[in-house]
Amino acid sequence: MDWRDQGILLSARTHGETSAIIEVFTPEQGRHSGVVRGGTSRKLAPVLQPGAQLDLAWRARLEDHIGTFTVEPVRSRAAASMGDRLALAGLNSVCALLLFCLPEREAHRRLYDKTEQLLDLLGQSDIWPLAYLNWELALLEEMGFGLDLSTCAVMGAQANDLSYVSPRSGRAVSRAGAGDWADRLLPLPACLLGAGPAPDTEVLEGFRVTGHFLQSHLAPELGHKPLPAARQRFVDRFCRVAGLDAGGAAVP
């Protein structure tokens, strides 16, 4: 059994004295693992960094074996992330969430394309947090927990003041439709409606919305595993860089 594809390196760990076991995300093979012979060598170790784009050839005697990879670098994203703590935290969060939720050997081409596009923006700190937020929306959609923010769940298409999200259904609710239930709903920031550039306080509100559905909807379907800590570290780093506290207020 063998295949060849490009992919994004999600993780690498030492295996034996000189090899490494890597997990990659590819457009055709999904999340896939395998052994890289000599993966800890001075030649390959710098290549096997999370986020790296790799040309991959996988081979195994039987399809259900872990198999071995031959890897060639396509491009490294280390330079864009190592000098920027927010970018590094974001890269770690992306890789951790993909490892957390993707089933093995199942293709998710649309999510792969969005992930590659996001990682190619690393280092562009002015647009990256909002791009990352949109990626989390795409992740939820791909995993079957997409938000429906097109119309009001209560009043239908005639409502044009979408201000909340139902924490149970993931549907938008207008201010008029919320009524006395407003304090039980999640605030809906305009950036989740595709409103373009957004202030940091609004992006943080978006992180709270996607974080709720990752934690309360997606995680229970995966055996109630806790969300990767890397995701919260990214949000915390974003708050520090933006000068915000956890509640979204500016830190004096």
C-alpha positions as CSV (number, residue, x, y, z in Angstrom):
1,M,0.0,0.0,0.0
2,D,1.3,3.5,-0.8
3,W,0.2,7.0,-1.6
4,R,1.7,10.4,-2.2
5,D,0.3,13.8,-1.2
6,Q,1.2,17.1,0.2
7,G,0.3,17.9,3.8
8,I,0.6,20.0,6.9
9,L,2.6,18.6,9.8
10,L,0.6,18.6,13.0
11,S,3.0,16.9,15.4
12,A,6.2,14.9,15.6
13,R,7.6,12.8,18.5
14,T,10.7,10.7,18.9
15,H,10.5,7.0,18.1
16,G,13.4,4.8,19.1
17,E,16.8,6.3,18.8
18,T,16.7,8.0,15.4
19,S,13.2,7.9,14.0
20,A,10.1,10.1,14.6
21,I,6.4,9.4,14.4
22,I,4.6,12.3,12.7
23,E,0.9,13.1,12.2
24,V,0.0,15.1,9.1
25,F,-3.2,16.6,7.7
26,T,-3.5,16.0,3.9
27,P,-6.3,16.9,1.4
28,E,-6.8,13.4,0.2
29,Q,-5.8,11.2,3.1
30,G,-7.0,13.3,6.0
31,R,-5.2,13.0,9.3
32,H,-2.5,10.3,8.9
33,S,0.4,9.1,11.0
34,G,3.6,7.3,10.1
35,V,7.3,6.7,10.9
36,V,10.0,8.9,9.4
37,R,13.3,7.0,9.5
38,G,16.1,9.4,10.6
39,G,13.5,11.9,11.7
40,T,15.6,13.1,14.6
41,S,18.7,13.7,12.4
42,R,20.2,17.2,12.0
43,K,18.9,17.1,8.4
44,L,15.3,16.2,9.1
45,A,14.6,17.5,12.6
46,P,14.4,21.2,11.5
47,V,12.0,20.2,8.7
48,L,9.7,18.3,11.0
49,Q,8.2,21.4,12.8
50,P,4.5,21.9,13.3
51,G,2.9,23.8,10.5
52,A,5.4,22.8,7.9
53,Q,4.2,22.0,4.4
54,L,5.6,18.7,3.3
55,D,5.6,16.5,0.2
56,L,4.8,13.1,1.6
57,A,5.1,9.5,0.3
58,W,3.6,6.9,2.6
59,R,4.2,3.1,2.3
60,A,3.0,0.1,4.3
61,R,2.7,-3.6,3.8
62,L,-0.9,-3.5,4.8
63,E,-3.3,-0.6,4.8
64,D,-4.0,-0.7,8.6
65,H,-0.2,-0.6,9.5
66,I,1.3,2.6,10.7
67,G,3.6,2.7,7.7
68,T,6.6,4.9,6.9
69,F,6.9,8.3,5.4
70,T,9.4,9.8,3.1
71,V,9.2,13.6,3.4
72,E,10.5,16.5,1.4
73,P,10.0,20.1,2.6
74,V,7.7,22.3,0.5
75,R,7.8,25.4,2.8
76,S,8.5,26.1,6.4
77,R,6.3,28.3,8.5
78,A,8.7,28.5,11.4
79,A,10.1,31.9,10.5
80,A,6.6,33.4,10.5
81,S,5.8,32.0,13.9
82,M,9.0,31.8,15.9
83,G,9.5,35.6,16.2
84,D,5.8,36.3,17.0
85,R,4.4,34.8,20.2
86,L,0.8,35.3,19.0
87,A,1.5,33.6,15.7
88,L,3.2,30.7,17.5
89,A,0.3,30.3,20.0
90,G,-2.2,30.4,17.1
91,L,-0.2,27.8,15.1
92,N,-0.1,25.5,18.2
93,S,-3.9,26.0,18.7
94,V,-4.7,25.1,15.0
95,C,-2.5,21.9,15.2
96,A,-3.9,20.9,18.6
97,L,-7.6,21.3,17.5
98,L,-7.0,19.3,14.3
99,L,-5.4,16.5,16.3
100,F,-8.3,16.7,18.8
101,C,-11.2,16.4,16.5
102,L,-10.2,14.9,13.1
103,P,-10.8,11.2,12.7
104,E,-7.9,9.3,11.3
105,R,-7.6,8.7,7.5
106,E,-10.8,10.6,6.6
107,A,-10.5,13.3,4.0
108,H,-11.8,16.8,4.8
109,R,-10.7,18.7,1.7
110,R,-12.6,21.9,2.4
111,L,-11.2,22.2,5.9
112,Y,-7.7,21.4,4.6
113,D,-7.9,24.2,2.1
114,K,-9.0,26.7,4.8
115,T,-6.3,25.5,7.1
116,E,-3.6,25.9,4.5
117,Q,-4.9,29.4,3.7
118,L,-4.9,30.4,7.4
119,L,-1.3,29.1,8.0
120,D,-0.1,31.0,5.0
121,L,-1.2,34.2,6.8
122,L,1.0,33.6,9.8
123,G,2.9,36.6,10.8
124,Q,0.3,39.1,9.5
125,S,-0.8,40.1,13.0
126,D,-3.3,42.7,11.8
127,I,-5.5,40.2,10.1
128,W,-4.6,36.8,11.6
129,P,-6.9,36.7,14.7
130,L,-10.0,37.4,12.6
131,A,-8.8,34.8,10.0
132,Y,-8.3,32.3,12.9
133,L,-11.8,33.0,14.2
134,N,-13.3,32.3,10.8
135,W,-11.3,29.1,10.7
136,E,-12.8,28.0,14.0
137,L,-16.3,28.6,12.4
138,A,-15.2,26.4,9.4
139,L,-13.9,23.7,11.8
140,L,-17.3,23.6,13.6
141,E,-19.1,23.4,10.3
142,E,-16.9,20.6,9.1
143,M,-17.5,18.6,12.3
144,G,-21.2,19.0,12.0
145,F,-21.7,21.8,14.5
146,G,-22.0,24.8,12.2
147,L,-23.7,28.0,13.3
148,D,-26.7,29.2,11.4
149,L,-26.4,33.0,11.5
150,S,-28.4,33.7,8.4
151,T,-31.8,34.5,9.9
152,C,-33.4,35.0,13.3
153,A,-34.5,31.7,14.9
154,V,-37.6,33.4,16.4
155,M,-38.8,35.9,13.8
156,G,-37.3,34.5,10.6
157,A,-35.9,36.4,7.6
158,Q,-37.8,39.6,8.4
159,A,-35.5,40.4,11.4
160,N,-32.5,42.4,10.5
161,D,-31.1,43.1,14.0
162,L,-29.3,39.9,14.6
163,S,-27.7,40.3,18.0
164,Y,-27.4,37.0,19.8
165,V,-26.7,33.3,19.3
166,S,-28.6,30.5,20.9
167,P,-26.1,28.5,23.0
168,R,-28.2,25.3,22.3
169,S,-29.0,25.5,18.6
170,G,-26.3,27.8,17.3
171,R,-28.9,29.9,15.5
172,A,-28.9,33.7,15.4
173,V,-31.6,35.6,17.3
174,S,-32.5,39.2,16.8
175,R,-32.7,41.8,19.5
176,A,-36.5,41.9,19.2
177,G,-36.8,38.1,19.0
178,A,-34.7,37.6,22.2
179,G,-37.1,39.5,24.4
180,D,-36.7,38.4,28.1
181,W,-34.4,35.6,27.1
182,A,-31.6,37.9,26.1
183,D,-29.5,37.3,29.2
184,R,-29.5,33.5,28.4
185,L,-28.1,34.0,24.9
186,L,-24.6,34.6,23.6
187,P,-23.8,38.0,22.2
188,L,-23.3,37.9,18.4
189,P,-20.5,40.1,17.3
190,A,-20.7,41.6,13.8
191,C,-17.5,39.9,12.7
192,L,-19.2,36.6,12.8
193,L,-21.6,37.9,10.2
194,G,-18.8,38.7,7.8
195,A,-18.7,42.3,8.5
196,G,-15.0,42.7,7.6
197,P,-12.3,44.2,9.8
198,A,-13.2,44.1,13.5
199,P,-11.9,45.6,16.7
200,D,-10.1,43.3,19.1
201,T,-13.0,43.4,21.6
202,E,-15.3,42.1,18.9
203,V,-12.9,39.3,17.9
204,L,-12.7,38.3,21.5
205,E,-16.5,38.0,21.7
206,G,-16.3,35.8,18.6
207,F,-13.8,33.6,20.4
208,R,-16.2,33.2,23.3
209,V,-18.9,32.1,20.9
210,T,-16.8,29.5,19.0
211,G,-15.2,28.4,22.3
212,H,-18.7,27.6,23.7
213,F,-19.6,25.4,20.8
214,L,-16.2,23.7,20.8
215,Q,-16.4,23.0,24.5
216,S,-20.1,22.3,24.9
217,H,-21.1,20.7,21.6
218,L,-18.1,19.2,19.8
219,A,-16.1,17.9,22.8
220,P,-19.0,15.9,24.2
221,E,-19.3,14.1,20.9
222,L,-15.6,13.1,21.2
223,G,-16.0,11.4,24.5
224,H,-16.0,14.5,26.7
225,K,-12.3,15.0,26.2
226,P,-11.2,18.5,27.4
227,L,-10.4,21.0,24.7
228,P,-6.6,21.3,24.1
229,A,-5.0,23.8,26.4
230,A,-3.3,25.3,23.4
231,R,-6.6,26.9,22.4
232,Q,-7.0,28.8,25.6
233,R,-3.3,29.8,25.6
234,F,-3.9,31.4,22.2
235,V,-6.9,33.4,23.4
236,D,-5.0,34.5,26.5
237,R,-2.1,35.6,24.4
238,F,-4.4,37.5,22.1
239,C,-5.9,39.3,25.1
240,R,-2.4,40.3,26.3
241,V,-1.3,41.5,22.9
242,A,-4.6,43.4,22.5
243,G,-4.4,44.9,26.0
244,L,-7.7,43.3,27.0
245,D,-8.7,41.5,30.2
246,A,-10.7,38.2,30.0
247,G,-13.9,40.2,30.1
248,G,-12.9,42.3,27.0
249,A,-12.2,45.5,28.9
250,A,-9.0,47.4,28.1
251,V,-6.2,46.8,30.6
252,P,-5.0,50.2,31.9
